[in-house]
Amino acid sequence: MNEAIQVKNLTRKFGEFTAVDNISFDVKQGEIFAFLGPNGAGKTTTIKMLTTLLHPTSGQLIVNGFSPVTQTDEVRKSFGIVFQDPSLDDELTAYENMEFHAVFYGVKKSLREERIKSLLNLVELWDRKDDQVKHFSGGMKRRLEIARGLIHHPKILFLDEPTIGLDPQTRNFLWGYIKEMNKKENMTVFVTTHYMEEAEKIADRVAIIDHGKIVTIGTPSEIKKKTKTTSLEEAFLKLTGKVIREEVGSAKDQMRMRRRAWGGRANRS
Amino acid sequence: MDSPIYMMWLRQLKRYWRSKARVIGSLAQPILFLVALGFGLGPVFQAAGGGNYIDFLAPGIIAMSILFTAMFNGIEIIWDRQFGFLKETMVAPVSRYKIMIGRTLGGATVAMFQGIIVFLISMLIGFRPSSIPMIFVSFVFMFIIAMLFTAFGTAVASKLEDMQGFQLIINFIIMPLFFLSGALFPITGLPEALKMVIRFNPLSYGVDGIRGALTGLSAFGMTLDFAVLAVITFVMTLIGSYLFSKIEI
């Protein structure tokens, strides 16, 4: 098995709106794969489907040899994820968040302490291990989340805009660390980001998605060559246009809006 | 001590323990009720032949504090959703039923603990249980209603996405459950319609069971109380688990 992720004719609709429209791509094992696109292009929806949080409307998905629809537990064991928004328990300490995750992923007790210690050391949070997460800065939380996502030694790491809102030092640190993990453990990395220079620097291959469809896929140099541009950023703008996107709300946002509309009416009557 | 259920339970306890302000804040209301109503209405109750009102009231207020703490603990899922921690548990290779059970057991433990604190406080202001061994029977009732309402809160919260419905839940679910449960007044001699409502309120059986165990005065009989609560709690846990398992992030 050479492909860490296989996606074939994947579609996801929210009512009338097609968030992901018949996309196909493969991610090779040990590859760093960047998934780029403007706001609302379908990146997060795709990640949610790959990570078992959403069911596809149609199409096939294979993650680490398993189906995220029917073999959820096998898939869940094979990846780690850092979400776009923080997902830590603020009232637990850094160590407790790590421990919680380790137990949930079935990491044996004998391995737990050692792994947590080495990971927290790597992200330079060991001396803060007994502090509640609510006292952490955004960058510290991000580092902790990445460490947490790695406790169970995942085959694939999903990063949904991991560096958003972080200072250059932290970004540099995170990418360096991720690259190292990728080399050392042959861990596949699937990353979405808005920072084109970062994608260009770190990714083996890049897919650009827009309006739910994949516009192009290839190594950064292939894409630059194809579009006759000198940077990935230029290529990106050339392919997706310069119009600023209003983010189409997620299904949840739409539902929320609908419910507010209903609620508003009910209150008035 | 290696299971996700235990970790989830422990998390609820830690969160409770670390928010001292919440613990103290949630004790203010029961104390106010005990003191204001207990001493305020005591003489009237006595004159009407009802006996010692504090003895009558204390089990009702214990049940009230459990109801509130348990419901809030269940509803806290909305916070977990908004602060993202729910996602972390949802992508883990653990069945959602286990997550829900651990969470509910944790919430119920916290609520029961709160009930015991109120019980001790009520003893400070003059409440005297009629028999020491029966105190442990009252703990059983406390735990069952704690489970019941944590599961209920979970079920309700699974259907809500943000805190906008919170006020509705307090005014249309929690308050009626409390006031129409026989926590504050005896049900004998009430109008038939009100009696019916109270009979359909699960909390009534919790109040009655705790009161029966602590004071020896039970309107429905403790066996019936237990049977009704056991069935409803079981069903509610199933409903809560089902709705929780259907949450989409």
Interface residues (C-beta under 8 A of the other chain):
Chain A: K48 T51 T52 L53 L54 T72 D73 E74 R76 K77 I81 F83 D85 P86 S87 L88 D89 D90 E91 L92 E96 E99 F100 H101 V103 F104 Y105 G106 K109 Q132 A251 K252 M255 R256 R259 R260 G263
Chain B: D2 S3 P4 Y6 M7 R11 K14 R15 R18 S19 F83 G84 F85 L86 K87 E88 T89 M90 V91 A92 P93 V94 E161 D162 Q164 E248 I249
